[in-house]
Amino acid sequence: MVEFNKTYNCKICNREGISFYNEQFLGPRLTKYFTGYYGEEKFKLFKNKLEGINFHLLRCDNCKFIWQKNSPDNKFSYLLYDNIIDSDKSLEKSKLKFVKDKFRVFEEINLLFHKFKKQKINILDFGAGWGHWLISGDKKKYNPYAFELSNKRKNFLKKMEINIIDFDNINNYENYFHFIRLDQVLEHLDNFNYIFKILKKVARKDCIFFISVPDGSNLPKDPSKIKIQKGPIQPLEHLNCFSRFSLEKLILRENFQIMGLKETIMMHFHHLLNGKVNISLFYNDVKHYFNSTSIKFKFK
């Protein structure tokens, strides 16, 4: 039974990939990583699926983009995210981040509300996880929607009174969302071309998009110095590794434009006129504009 998809060409420009790193998934280094990261018992649940398959990284020098040639198919991915990854630890980590970041996210959502000057705005967190970002704001100002594939996380989201959408009903929300968030999502997606097609359909013409991915621009150029660890090229989970250059190239290819510095500053100015100011939020938005793999962008 096929458990892996194979991608030979760059997902951004379609040029043939150049081999960058190649090692057996069941080799000693990767076996040590899997047993340490997932635990020995969890590793046994998917060990047989890795037989004869390599952790093979390809790169595109044109796009400064790196990807895993062999990526888990949908069935294997669901197994990873719903059964292999420790849900309790994942939820606890999300809760702690929620407590730490609640005020900042509250102001983040207020900033969007003041930008659109509506009675209520529609927000989609695509790949919402446990949904803590979505419940951090003033619910009187926005309608929270989540797109999430993990059944365990979807059940939790429902308990948090967050609207769930999926591939079956997402087409019912054409031209609906004011803000769409993809935070630590794009690196996991095998076919992000299809995802962008969907997002374009459900977004309003004045929609603001936000993408954030791990920054892979500092990976060693020498393959022998690559470390097998949680990070931009994490085996099995992080199928795509972006630099700022490759992320911008993808955004422009999809006919979007990065939000200008002037518009970014004006968003915060309108926020200030409503009696709100958050220096940390303003600083992060400006910093992200210049050099980051966290980018706000819009339709052209």
C-alpha distance (Angstrom), angle and dihedral (degrees) to the residues before:
residue distance angle dihedral
M1 . . .
V2 3.84 . .
E3 3.81 110.8 .
F4 3.81 98.7 167.5
N5 3.78 137.7 57.9
K6 3.80 118.8 -145.8
T7 3.81 123.2 -138.8
Y8 3.81 116.2 -173.0
N9 3.81 101.0 166.8
C10 3.78 132.1 61.0
K11 3.81 110.9 -88.6
I12 3.81 90.1 -141.6
C13 3.82 106.6 44.1
N14 3.85 101.1 8.3
R15 3.81 94.6 -125.6
E16 3.78 116.9 146.9
G17 3.77 111.6 -90.2
I18 3.80 124.5 -116.2
S19 3.80 117.0 -132.5
F20 3.80 108.8 -109.6
Y21 3.81 106.7 164.4
N22 3.81 131.8 3.3
E23 3.81 129.8 -178.1
Q24 3.80 135.7 145.3
F25 3.81 114.2 -96.9
L26 3.80 88.0 -135.3
G27 3.79 93.8 47.2
P28 3.83 118.0 119.0
R29 3.83 97.3 -97.7
L30 3.79 95.9 49.4
T31 3.80 93.9 40.9
K32 3.81 88.0 54.4
Y33 3.81 89.9 49.8
F34 3.83 94.7 48.7
T35 3.81 94.8 47.4
G36 3.80 91.1 46.2
Y37 3.80 96.2 45.5
Y38 3.82 102.1 37.7
G39 3.81 100.2 20.7
E40 3.80 128.0 -110.7
E41 3.82 95.5 -88.3
K42 3.81 93.8 50.0
F43 3.82 90.8 46.0
K44 3.81 89.5 57.5
L45 3.83 89.0 60.4
F46 3.80 92.9 66.2
K47 3.81 105.2 17.2
N48 3.82 93.0 103.9
K49 3.82 90.8 55.5
L50 3.81 89.9 63.7
E51 3.80 97.4 56.5
G52 3.79 111.6 125.8
I53 3.83 92.7 2.0
N54 3.80 125.1 117.3
F55 3.77 132.6 -146.2
H56 3.79 91.2 -126.2
L57 3.80 119.9 175.9
L58 3.80 119.6 -160.9
R59 3.78 125.2 -169.8
C60 3.79 137.0 -159.6
D61 3.79 113.6 -146.0
N62 3.80 89.8 -165.6
C63 3.82 93.2 60.1
K64 3.84 101.5 23.6
F65 3.80 85.3 -126.3
I66 3.82 128.4 142.9
W67 3.81 127.2 -166.1
Q68 3.79 141.6 171.9
K69 3.79 109.4 -103.2
N70 3.83 90.7 -153.5
S71 3.79 112.5 49.3
P72 3.83 128.0 175.5
D73 3.80 114.2 -100.6
N74 3.82 120.0 -123.3
K75 3.80 94.8 -87.9
F76 3.80 92.9 50.8
S77 3.82 91.3 44.9
Y78 3.82 91.9 53.4
L79 3.80 88.7 50.6
L80 3.80 90.5 52.3
Y81 3.79 97.7 47.7
D82 3.80 99.0 37.4
N83 3.81 103.5 34.3
I84 3.79 112.0 14.2
I85 3.81 102.7 44.2
D86 3.81 109.3 72.3
S87 3.82 103.3 -108.0
D88 3.80 94.5 -164.7
K89 3.80 92.9 53.8
S90 3.80 91.2 44.0
L91 3.81 92.1 51.2
E92 3.80 92.4 46.8
K93 3.81 90.6 50.7
S94 3.81 90.2 50.7
K95 3.81 91.5 49.2
L96 3.80 92.5 51.5
K97 3.80 91.1 49.4
F98 3.81 88.9 48.4
V99 3.82 91.7 54.5
K100 3.80 91.2 47.0
D101 3.82 97.1 45.5
K102 3.81 102.8 30.9
F103 3.82 96.8 107.8
R104 3.81 93.3 45.0
V105 3.82 92.1 49.8
F106 3.81 90.6 45.4
E107 3.81 88.3 58.0
E108 3.82 91.2 42.1
I109 3.81 90.7 59.2
N110 3.82 91.8 43.0
L111 3.80 88.2 54.2
L112 3.81 89.7 56.7
F113 3.80 92.3 45.6
H114 3.82 91.7 54.4
K115 3.81 90.8 45.4
F116 3.82 93.6 59.3
K117 3.81 97.1 36.4
K118 3.80 92.4 -147.4
Q119 3.80 130.4 140.2
K120 3.77 87.5 -119.3
I121 3.80 133.9 -1.5
N122 3.81 131.2 -150.9
I123 3.80 117.3 -124.5
L124 3.81 127.3 -170.1
D125 3.79 120.4 -163.9
F126 3.80 102.2 -163.7
G127 3.80 107.2 -155.6
A128 3.80 91.0 12.5
G129 3.79 97.8 177.0
W130 3.80 108.2 -166.9
G131 3.82 91.9 -10.5
H132 3.79 99.7 -123.0
W133 3.81 92.8 136.3
L134 3.82 89.7 56.5
I135 3.81 95.1 53.3
S136 3.80 95.3 47.7
G137 3.81 97.3 86.2
D138 3.78 138.5 66.7
K139 3.82 102.9 -76.1
K140 3.81 90.9 -153.8
K141 3.81 87.5 71.1
Y142 3.80 102.9 49.0
N143 3.78 146.4 24.3
P144 3.83 110.1 -126.9
Y145 3.81 119.4 -141.6
A146 3.79 127.9 177.7
F147 3.78 132.5 -163.1
E148 3.80 108.9 -160.4
L149 3.82 132.8 153.9
S150 3.81 100.4 -163.8
N151 3.81 109.7 96.6
K152 3.79 93.1 -150.9
R153 3.78 91.6 53.3
K154 3.82 92.5 43.9
N155 3.81 90.7 55.1
F156 3.79 89.9 50.3
L157 3.81 91.7 48.3
K158 3.80 90.7 53.8
K159 3.81 89.9 53.8
M160 3.81 87.7 52.7
E161 3.84 88.4 55.7
I162 3.78 93.6 -115.4
N163 3.83 118.0 148.9
I164 3.81 110.9 -114.0
I165 3.78 122.4 -146.8
D166 3.79 127.9 178.2
F167 3.80 140.9 171.9
D168 3.82 90.4 -72.9
N169 3.81 97.6 59.6
I170 3.80 107.0 17.5
N171 3.82 91.5 99.6
N172 3.81 87.5 66.3
Y173 3.80 89.0 71.7
E174 3.78 100.7 63.5
N175 3.82 114.1 162.2
Y176 3.81 90.1 -2.3
F177 3.79 114.2 117.8
H178 3.80 126.8 81.6
F179 3.80 93.9 -171.4
I180 3.81 130.9 23.5
R181 3.77 120.8 -170.5
L182 3.82 127.4 -162.1
D183 3.79 104.6 176.8
Q184 3.82 114.6 174.2
V185 3.81 90.5 -16.6
L186 3.80 111.2 103.1
E187 3.80 93.7 65.4
H188 3.85 88.6 62.9
L189 3.82 98.3 50.0
D190 3.79 120.9 99.7
N191 3.82 93.8 -167.1
F192 3.79 109.7 30.5
N193 3.83 91.2 158.6
Y194 3.81 89.0 72.3
I195 3.80 91.6 45.7
F196 3.81 92.1 54.1
K197 3.81 89.3 51.3
I198 3.81 90.0 55.9
L199 3.80 94.2 44.7
K200 3.80 92.1 51.9
K201 3.80 89.3 55.2
V202 3.81 97.2 50.7
A203 3.81 96.6 40.8
R204 3.79 123.7 93.6
K205 3.78 115.0 -123.1
D206 3.82 89.9 -107.1
C207 3.81 93.1 45.0
I208 3.79 119.8 139.0
F209 3.79 116.0 -140.7
F210 3.79 125.6 -160.0
I211 3.79 124.4 -162.8
S212 3.78 125.9 -179.9
V213 3.80 124.2 176.8
P214 3.82 135.0 164.3
D215 3.80 111.1 -81.4
G216 3.80 110.6 -116.4
S217 3.80 96.9 175.1
N218 3.82 93.1 104.8
L219 3.80 97.1 55.1
P220 3.81 112.7 131.6
K221 3.79 113.2 -95.6
D222 3.78 88.5 -144.6
P223 3.86 107.6 77.8
S224 3.82 90.9 -151.4
K225 3.80 88.9 66.6
I226 3.81 94.6 54.3
K227 3.81 111.8 122.3
I228 3.79 120.1 -145.0
Q229 3.79 102.2 -134.2
K230 3.79 145.4 110.6
G231 3.79 105.9 -61.4
P232 3.82 144.2 81.9
I233 3.83 94.8 -27.6
Q234 3.82 97.9 34.3
P235 3.85 107.7 165.8
L236 3.84 115.7 -105.0
E237 3.82 95.0 -6.4
H238 3.81 107.1 56.5
L239 3.78 101.7 53.4
N240 3.82 94.3 167.8
C241 3.79 129.3 45.8
F242 3.81 117.1 -161.7
S243 3.75 136.3 -166.9
R244 3.80 121.3 -163.6
F245 3.81 87.3 -101.4
S246 3.82 94.9 54.0
L247 3.80 93.3 43.6
E248 3.81 91.5 52.1
K249 3.79 90.2 46.7
L250 3.82 90.7 53.3
I251 3.81 92.5 48.0
L252 3.81 92.4 50.0
R253 3.81 91.9 45.1
E254 3.81 88.9 56.6
N255 3.83 89.1 55.6
F256 3.80 96.5 -107.0
Q257 3.77 128.9 128.4
I258 3.78 127.8 -140.7
M259 3.79 112.6 -113.1
G260 3.77 108.6 -99.4
L261 3.78 123.4 -118.2
K262 3.81 91.1 -116.1
E263 3.82 92.8 54.6
T264 3.80 90.3 45.8
I265 3.81 90.9 53.7
M266 3.81 91.8 45.4
M267 3.82 90.5 54.1
H268 3.78 88.8 58.6
F269 3.81 91.3 43.8
H270 3.84 90.9 56.5
H271 3.78 87.4 47.5
L272 3.80 88.9 53.7
L273 3.82 91.6 49.7
N274 3.80 87.4 58.3
G275 3.77 90.1 57.7
K276 3.78 95.7 -97.6
V277 3.78 130.8 115.2
N278 3.78 130.9 165.1
I279 3.79 114.3 -179.1
S280 3.80 93.6 -170.7
L281 3.82 91.9 53.1
F282 3.80 91.5 47.4
Y283 3.81 92.0 48.3
N284 3.83 91.9 50.3
D285 3.81 93.0 49.4
V286 3.81 91.9 51.0
K287 3.81 92.5 44.7
H288 3.79 91.5 49.6
Y289 3.80 90.2 51.7
F290 3.80 92.1 61.6
N291 3.79 107.1 36.4
S292 3.77 123.5 -3.0
T293 3.78 144.4 96.1
S294 3.82 87.6 -123.1
I295 3.82 107.6 88.9
K296 3.81 137.3 171.4
F297 3.79 114.2 -151.8
K298 3.83 142.7 165.1
F299 3.79 142.3 -161.4
K300 3.79 114.6 -75.0
